[in-house]
Amino acid sequence: MEDRQRLEQMVNEINMYQGQLDVLKQQIESVKSSIAELTSAEDTLEAVKGKENTETFVPIGAGSFLITEIKNTDQVIMGLGAGAAAKKSIDEAKESIFSQKKELEQLVEKMMGDVQKLTDYIVRKSPEAEALLQKVESEEAQRQ
C-alpha cells in the first residue's frame, strides 16, 4: 500500500477513534449526572425519614417553588420506568436507589476503561501517523 494511502487510512482511523472517545466521554458525564440525581434523592429520603409535617419546597418551574408540608414520610412513589410508578417504603426506596447507583457506578468504571483503551490507541498511533506524514512530505518534496 502506498504511503499516502496508509497515512490517509491511519488519519481516518485516529479520527474515528477520537469521535468515539468524545461520545463516550459525553455518555460518562450523563451517567455521572444520573448518579448525582440518585444521590440527591437518597439524601432527601434520609432527611425526611420519620419526620412528620416537614416543610419543603416543591419546584414549579422557572426557578419558582411552592412551600409545602409533607404529610407522609413513611412512603414514597418511585418511578419504575416507562411511565410506571410504585409506592415503596423509605427503606425500600433507599435500597432501590442504592442498587441503581451501584449499577451506574459499575457502568462508569467500564466506560472509563474503554476511554483508557481508546486513548492508549490514539496515543500509540499518532506518532506513527506523524512519522508517516513527514516521510510522505519528504518524498513529495524530493519529487519536485
Short mmCIF file of the C-alpha atoms (twelve columns), coordinates in Angstrom:
data_MODEL
# 
_entry.id   MODEL 
# 
loop_
_atom_site.group_PDB 
_atom_site.id 
_atom_site.type_symbol 
_atom_site.label_atom_id 
_atom_site.label_alt_id 
_atom_site.label_comp_id 
_atom_site.label_asym_id 
_atom_site.label_seq_id 
_atom_site.Cartn_x 
_atom_site.Cartn_y 
_atom_site.Cartn_z 
_atom_site.pdbx_PDB_model_num 
ATOM 1   C CA . MET A 1   0.000   0.000  0.000  1 
ATOM 2   C CA . GLU A 2   1.312   3.407  -0.915 1 
ATOM 3   C CA . ASP A 3   2.460   5.591  1.989  1 
ATOM 4   C CA . ARG A 4   -0.058  8.346  1.175  1 
ATOM 5   C CA . GLN A 5   -2.938  5.823  1.290  1 
ATOM 6   C CA . ARG A 6   -1.637  4.340  4.542  1 
ATOM 7   C CA . LEU A 7   -1.422  7.833  6.004  1 
ATOM 8   C CA . GLU A 8   -4.999  8.652  4.990  1 
ATOM 9   C CA . GLN A 9   -6.188  5.357  6.441  1 
ATOM 10  C CA . MET A 10  -4.349  5.991  9.728  1 
ATOM 11  C CA . VAL A 11  -5.676  9.550  10.000 1 
ATOM 12  C CA . ASN A 12  -9.240  8.378  9.309  1 
ATOM 13  C CA . GLU A 13  -8.861  5.627  11.896 1 
ATOM 14  C CA . ILE A 14  -7.473  8.014  14.528 1 
ATOM 15  C CA . ASN A 15  -10.289 10.487 13.814 1 
ATOM 16  C CA . MET A 16  -12.883 7.715  14.104 1 
ATOM 17  C CA . TYR A 17  -11.491 6.625  17.482 1 
ATOM 18  C CA . GLN A 18  -11.311 10.252 18.624 1 
ATOM 19  C CA . GLY A 19  -15.005 10.639 17.729 1 
ATOM 20  C CA . GLN A 20  -15.858 7.504  19.698 1 
ATOM 21  C CA . LEU A 21  -13.824 8.825  22.613 1 
ATOM 22  C CA . ASP A 22  -15.703 12.141 22.584 1 
ATOM 23  C CA . VAL A 23  -19.098 10.381 22.528 1 
ATOM 24  C CA . LEU A 24  -18.028 8.054  25.331 1 
ATOM 25  C CA . LYS A 25  -16.916 10.993 27.482 1 
ATOM 26  C CA . GLN A 26  -20.310 12.667 26.962 1 
ATOM 27  C CA . GLN A 27  -22.064 9.448  27.946 1 
ATOM 28  C CA . ILE A 28  -19.938 9.211  31.089 1 
ATOM 29  C CA . GLU A 29  -20.963 12.754 32.062 1 
ATOM 30  C CA . SER A 30  -24.609 11.845 31.513 1 
ATOM 31  C CA . VAL A 31  -24.301 8.747  33.712 1 
ATOM 32  C CA . LYS A 32  -22.485 10.761 36.384 1 
ATOM 33  C CA . SER A 33  -25.348 13.255 36.300 1 
ATOM 34  C CA . SER A 34  -27.786 10.392 36.910 1 
ATOM 35  C CA . ILE A 35  -25.667 9.209  39.833 1 
ATOM 36  C CA . ALA A 36  -25.732 12.726 41.320 1 
ATOM 37  C CA . GLU A 37  -29.513 12.815 40.937 1 
ATOM 38  C CA . LEU A 38  -29.830 9.466  42.717 1 
ATOM 39  C CA . THR A 39  -27.537 10.701 45.497 1 
ATOM 40  C CA . SER A 40  -29.739 13.763 45.928 1 
ATOM 41  C CA . ALA A 41  -32.850 11.560 46.146 1 
ATOM 42  C CA . GLU A 42  -31.103 9.317  48.657 1 
ATOM 43  C CA . ASP A 43  -30.084 12.301 50.813 1 
ATOM 44  C CA . THR A 44  -33.615 13.735 50.669 1 
ATOM 45  C CA . LEU A 45  -35.166 10.436 51.732 1 
ATOM 46  C CA . GLU A 46  -32.762 10.212 54.647 1 
ATOM 47  C CA . ALA A 47  -33.523 13.803 55.670 1 
ATOM 48  C CA . VAL A 48  -37.323 13.360 55.756 1 
ATOM 49  C CA . LYS A 49  -37.498 9.789  57.056 1 
ATOM 50  C CA . GLY A 50  -39.692 9.674  60.152 1 
ATOM 51  C CA . LYS A 51  -40.284 13.422 60.290 1 
ATOM 52  C CA . GLU A 52  -43.961 14.321 60.281 1 
ATOM 53  C CA . ASN A 53  -45.314 17.579 58.898 1 
ATOM 54  C CA . THR A 54  -41.959 18.534 57.418 1 
ATOM 55  C CA . GLU A 55  -41.923 21.704 55.353 1 
ATOM 56  C CA . THR A 56  -40.261 21.607 51.938 1 
ATOM 57  C CA . PHE A 57  -40.020 23.448 48.644 1 
ATOM 58  C CA . VAL A 58  -41.565 21.941 45.517 1 
ATOM 59  C CA . PRO A 59  -40.196 23.289 42.235 1 
ATOM 60  C CA . ILE A 60  -42.895 24.530 39.853 1 
ATOM 61  C CA . GLY A 61  -40.573 25.766 37.091 1 
ATOM 62  C CA . ALA A 62  -38.784 28.978 36.102 1 
ATOM 63  C CA . GLY A 63  -36.869 28.988 39.403 1 
ATOM 64  C CA . SER A 64  -40.113 29.170 41.407 1 
ATOM 65  C CA . PHE A 65  -41.170 26.956 44.308 1 
ATOM 66  C CA . LEU A 66  -44.205 26.198 46.421 1 
ATOM 67  C CA . ILE A 67  -43.744 25.866 50.162 1 
ATOM 68  C CA . THR A 68  -45.489 22.653 51.127 1 
ATOM 69  C CA . GLU A 69  -45.822 20.337 54.079 1 
ATOM 70  C CA . ILE A 70  -45.079 16.636 53.723 1 
ATOM 71  C CA . LYS A 71  -47.854 14.634 55.398 1 
ATOM 72  C CA . ASN A 72  -46.467 11.114 54.932 1 
ATOM 73  C CA . THR A 73  -42.761 10.457 55.324 1 
ATOM 74  C CA . ASP A 74  -43.124 6.689  55.569 1 
ATOM 75  C CA . GLN A 75  -43.742 6.039  51.875 1 
ATOM 76  C CA . VAL A 76  -42.631 7.413  48.541 1 
ATOM 77  C CA . ILE A 77  -43.829 6.997  44.961 1 
ATOM 78  C CA . MET A 78  -40.930 5.825  42.791 1 
ATOM 79  C CA . GLY A 79  -40.756 5.835  39.030 1 
ATOM 80  C CA . LEU A 80  -40.122 2.383  37.597 1 
ATOM 81  C CA . GLY A 81  -39.649 3.469  34.004 1 
ATOM 82  C CA . ALA A 82  -41.977 3.509  31.003 1 
ATOM 83  C CA . GLY A 83  -44.328 5.840  32.878 1 
ATOM 84  C CA . ALA A 84  -44.989 3.320  35.660 1 
ATOM 85  C CA . ALA A 85  -44.600 4.113  39.367 1 
ATOM 86  C CA . ALA A 86  -44.966 2.200  42.630 1 
ATOM 87  C CA . LYS A 87  -45.429 3.083  46.275 1 
ATOM 88  C CA . LYS A 88  -42.486 1.987  48.430 1 
ATOM 89  C CA . SER A 89  -41.374 2.447  51.984 1 
ATOM 90  C CA . ILE A 90  -38.493 4.860  52.527 1 
ATOM 91  C CA . ASP A 91  -36.145 1.940  53.234 1 
ATOM 92  C CA . GLU A 92  -37.242 0.065  50.090 1 
ATOM 93  C CA . ALA A 93  -36.776 3.236  48.054 1 
ATOM 94  C CA . LYS A 94  -33.301 3.756  49.500 1 
ATOM 95  C CA . GLU A 95  -32.376 0.141  48.673 1 
ATOM 96  C CA . SER A 96  -33.624 0.604  45.127 1 
ATOM 97  C CA . ILE A 97  -31.662 3.847  44.738 1 
ATOM 98  C CA . PHE A 98  -28.544 2.229  46.190 1 
ATOM 99  C CA . SER A 99  -28.846 -0.615 43.681 1 
ATOM 100 C CA . GLN A 100 -29.324 1.778  40.755 1 
ATOM 101 C CA . LYS A 101 -26.333 3.858  41.849 1 
ATOM 102 C CA . LYS A 102 -24.155 0.768  42.152 1 
ATOM 103 C CA . GLU A 103 -25.093 -0.331 38.617 1 
ATOM 104 C CA . LEU A 104 -24.359 3.116  37.208 1 
ATOM 105 C CA . GLU A 105 -21.040 3.357  39.066 1 
ATOM 106 C CA . GLN A 106 -20.009 -0.007 37.600 1 
ATOM 107 C CA . LEU A 107 -21.029 1.258  34.163 1 
ATOM 108 C CA . VAL A 108 -18.881 4.367  34.628 1 
ATOM 109 C CA . GLU A 109 -15.921 2.170  35.607 1 
ATOM 110 C CA . LYS A 110 -16.351 0.071  32.453 1 
ATOM 111 C CA . MET A 111 -16.718 3.168  30.317 1 
ATOM 112 C CA . MET A 112 -13.597 4.705  31.882 1 
ATOM 113 C CA . GLY A 113 -11.732 1.524  30.956 1 
ATOM 114 C CA . ASP A 114 -12.959 1.951  27.378 1 
ATOM 115 C CA . VAL A 115 -11.827 5.596  27.428 1 
ATOM 116 C CA . GLN A 116 -8.383  4.457  28.538 1 
ATOM 117 C CA . LYS A 117 -8.172  1.851  25.758 1 
ATOM 118 C CA . LEU A 118 -9.189  4.385  23.106 1 
ATOM 119 C CA . THR A 119 -6.800  6.992  24.492 1 
ATOM 120 C CA . ASP A 120 -3.928  4.486  24.555 1 
ATOM 121 C CA . TYR A 121 -4.629  3.534  20.942 1 
ATOM 122 C CA . ILE A 122 -4.721  7.165  19.794 1 
ATOM 123 C CA . VAL A 123 -1.537  7.980  21.712 1 
ATOM 124 C CA . ARG A 124 0.179   4.945  20.205 1 
ATOM 125 C CA . LYS A 125 -0.949  5.607  16.613 1 
ATOM 126 C CA . SER A 126 -0.499  9.392  16.486 1 
ATOM 127 C CA . PRO A 127 3.325   9.317  16.403 1 
ATOM 128 C CA . GLU A 128 3.193   6.638  13.697 1 
ATOM 129 C CA . ALA A 129 0.907   8.846  11.623 1 
ATOM 130 C CA . GLU A 130 3.142   11.863 12.239 1 
ATOM 131 C CA . ALA A 131 6.236   9.929  11.142 1 
ATOM 132 C CA . LEU A 132 4.456   8.687  8.036  1 
ATOM 133 C CA . LEU A 133 3.288   12.227 7.247  1 
ATOM 134 C CA . GLN A 134 6.853   13.507 7.430  1 
ATOM 135 C CA . LYS A 135 8.021   10.659 5.187  1 
ATOM 136 C CA . VAL A 136 5.294   11.391 2.623  1 
ATOM 137 C CA . GLU A 137 6.041   15.130 2.675  1 
ATOM 138 C CA . SER A 138 9.751   14.439 2.321  1 
ATOM 139 C CA . GLU A 139 9.181   12.125 -0.659 1 
ATOM 140 C CA . GLU A 140 6.904   14.668 -2.318 1 
ATOM 141 C CA . ALA A 141 9.454   17.449 -1.769 1 
ATOM 142 C CA . GLN A 142 12.162  15.313 -3.399 1 
ATOM 143 C CA . ARG A 143 9.987   14.738 -6.488 1 
ATOM 144 C CA . GLN A 144 9.680   18.469 -7.100 1 
# 
